[in-house]
Every structure is written in C-alpha cells, then in structure tokens.
Amino acid sequence: MKALIIDDEDDVRQVVRLSLGRVGGMDVADASSGDAGISLAAATNPDFILLDLMMPEMDGVETLCRLREDPRTSSIPVIFLTAKALPSEIERLRKLGALDVVVKPFNPMTLADQLRSILGVSG
C-alpha cells in the first residue's frame, strides 16, 4: 500500500513514516504542508492520505476540500490524524468527507493495522 502523510510536525511525520513503513510494510511519502501534500497526492496517487487537522497556513479541512476538488485526488481516502477527539468533531470531519479519524497519541506498533482496518483491507 502507498500512504501519504501530510503533517507540519517533523517528529510526527517521522514516527508515522517508521510505523507505516518499517512496522507496516507500506510505501510511505510525506509532506509538511497542505499545498505540498496536494501536489504530492496528485503526482503519486497514494492508496490513502493520513492528514493532520491543525496545520498553519492551510489546515486539514481546507486541504481535504482542495483534494476533493481535484479529479486526480478526489477519490483518495483521507483519514484525519488529530488530538481533537470530541465525538462531535469526529462526526463533522466524516461529514466533510474524511473516511475516519485517528486520535493522537496513537500506538506506532499498531497504527498500520488500525489504518488497514479503517480502509477495509487485510495486511
């Protein structure tokens, strides 16, 4: 599976990259901003995007909206990664088109399996 991580925090991207790549056996690309992530998604066509909600300049919601507007990226499943775990916020993100939400902090050893379960694919 090809994963794309869009998160402005270097340490989060590194942990997720190791978790999905080394532990989960996925091909992982990452971007540090919404703009860079949108370009990378269009160029690489990942199987899914793990998207941070709170980023400077372009937040996760705006990034999701822009991904949905582009025919090249409109059907890529997006899973938010956020510390904002209120049920109302999770429901709002799903209504905006997110497949699901993974809450920070997450377990790096089980993240790949958690994402596969959300996506409905086997390891």
C-alpha positions in Angstrom: 0.0 0.0 0.0 1.1 3.5 -0.7 0.5 6.0 2.1 0.9 9.8 2.1 1.3 11.6 5.4 0.5 15.3 5.5 1.6 16.9 8.8 3.5 20.0 9.7 5.3 18.4 12.6 8.6 16.7 11.6 8.6 14.3 14.6 5.0 13.1 13.9 5.9 12.5 10.2 9.0 10.6 11.2 7.1 8.4 13.7 4.3 7.7 11.3 6.8 7.0 8.4 8.6 4.4 10.6 5.4 3.0 11.9 3.8 2.5 8.5 7.0 1.7 6.6 9.1 -0.5 8.8 6.4 -1.9 11.0 3.5 -1.9 8.5 5.4 -2.7 5.3 3.9 0.2 3.4 5.4 2.6 0.9 5.3 6.0 2.6 5.6 9.5 1.3 5.2 12.6 3.4 4.6 16.4 3.1 5.0 19.1 5.6 2.1 21.3 4.4 -1.3 21.1 2.8 0.0 22.6 -0.5 2.9 20.2 -0.7 0.6 17.3 0.2 -1.9 18.2 -2.5 0.8 18.3 -5.2 2.3 15.0 -3.9 -1.0 13.3 -3.9 -1.7 14.3 -7.5 1.7 13.1 -8.6 1.9 9.8 -6.7 -1.8 8.7 -6.3 -1.5 7.1 -2.9 -3.9 4.5 -1.6 -4.8 6.8 1.3 -3.8 10.0 3.0 -3.2 10.5 6.7 -3.9 14.2 7.2 -3.2 16.4 10.2 -6.1 18.6 11.2 -4.2 21.5 12.7 -1.6 23.0 10.4 -0.5 26.6 9.8 -1.4 28.3 6.5 -3.8 25.6 5.2 -5.4 23.4 7.8 -6.5 19.9 7.3 -10.1 20.8 6.5 -9.1 23.2 3.7 -6.6 20.6 2.5 -9.3 18.0 2.3 -11.6 20.3 0.4 -8.9 21.1 -2.1 -8.1 17.3 -2.5 -11.8 16.7 -3.2 -12.0 19.4 -5.9 -9.2 17.9 -8.0 -10.3 14.9 -10.1 -6.8 13.4 -9.7 -7.2 13.2 -5.9 -11.0 13.4 -5.3 -11.4 9.7 -4.6 -8.3 9.1 -2.4 -9.5 8.0 1.1 -8.4 10.6 3.7 -8.0 9.7 7.4 -7.5 12.6 9.8 -4.8 12.5 12.5 -5.7 14.8 15.4 -5.7 15.3 19.1 -9.2 16.8 18.8 -11.1 13.7 19.7 -14.5 15.0 20.6 -17.3 12.9 19.1 -18.9 16.0 17.5 -15.6 16.9 15.8 -15.1 13.4 14.5 -18.6 13.4 13.1 -18.0 16.8 11.5 -14.9 15.6 9.8 -16.7 12.5 8.5 -19.4 14.6 7.1 -16.8 16.7 5.3 -15.6 13.6 3.5 -13.0 12.0 5.8 -13.1 8.2 6.0 -12.3 8.3 9.7 -10.2 9.9 12.4 -7.1 8.5 14.2 -6.5 10.2 17.6 -3.1 11.4 18.8 -1.4 10.0 20.6 -1.5 6.7 18.6 0.3 3.5 19.1 3.1 3.3 16.4 3.2 -0.5 16.7 -0.5 -0.9 15.8 -1.1 2.1 13.5 -0.7 0.3 10.2 -3.2 -2.4 11.3 -5.6 0.3 12.6 -5.4 2.1 9.2 -5.9 -1.2 7.3 -9.0 -1.9 9.4 -10.4 1.5 8.6 -9.7 1.1 4.9 -11.2 -2.5 4.9 -8.0 -4.2 3.6 -6.0 -7.1 5.0 -2.3 -6.9 5.9 
